[in-house]
């Protein structure tokens, strides 16, 4: 009976000498078996991070439109984190903060 082990495909990878030295140092300090083990684990971790990442496509807002949208959003909720406003309205965080600061100065939000 023959052993029919399925082998992982091999890829070629070029790395800068300094990065390769850092990898070798990490492999030695952590007791990993090889560079390959380190690179496999790093790629798996990064792939999982990208797979589960939430991507928000931001809209372009004028200050006036952003104020109106934020006020409308807050009418439906007694309170919200800035991150919730950013995500729901697809607004840049800096714009959301500017709008909230202006609305707070006007006494329209706390």
ChimeraX attribute file (.defattr): number of C-alpha atoms within 10 A of each C-alpha:
attribute: neighborCount
match mode: 1-to-1
recipient: residues
	/A:1	3
	/A:2	4
	/A:3	5
	/A:4	6
	/A:5	6
	/A:6	6
	/A:7	6
	/A:8	6
	/A:9	5
	/A:10	6
	/A:11	5
	/A:12	4
	/A:13	5
	/A:14	6
	/A:15	8
	/A:16	7
	/A:17	9
	/A:18	9
	/A:19	10
	/A:20	13
	/A:21	12
	/A:22	11
	/A:23	17
	/A:24	16
	/A:25	13
	/A:26	15
	/A:27	18
	/A:28	13
	/A:29	9
	/A:30	10
	/A:31	9
	/A:32	13
	/A:33	10
	/A:34	13
	/A:35	16
	/A:36	12
	/A:37	12
	/A:38	17
	/A:39	13
	/A:40	11
	/A:41	12
	/A:42	12
	/A:43	12
	/A:44	12
	/A:45	12
	/A:46	12
	/A:47	12
	/A:48	11
	/A:49	11
	/A:50	11
	/A:51	9
	/A:52	9
	/A:53	9
	/A:54	9
	/A:55	8
	/A:56	13
	/A:57	11
	/A:58	13
	/A:59	10
	/A:60	12
	/A:61	16
	/A:62	10
	/A:63	14
	/A:64	10
	/A:65	12
	/A:66	19
	/A:67	19
	/A:68	13
	/A:69	17
	/A:70	21
	/A:71	17
	/A:72	11
	/A:73	17
	/A:74	14
	/A:75	10
	/A:76	9
	/A:77	9
	/A:78	7
	/A:79	12
	/A:80	11
	/A:81	7
	/A:82	15
	/A:83	15
	/A:84	13
	/A:85	19
	/A:86	19
	/A:87	16
	/A:88	12
	/A:89	19
	/A:90	17
	/A:91	24
	/A:92	18
	/A:93	15
	/A:94	11
	/A:95	17
	/A:96	22
	/A:97	16
	/A:98	14
	/A:99	21
	/A:100	20
	/A:101	15
	/A:102	15
	/A:103	16
	/A:104	12
	/A:105	11
	/A:106	10
	/A:107	9
	/A:108	11
	/A:109	14
	/A:110	10
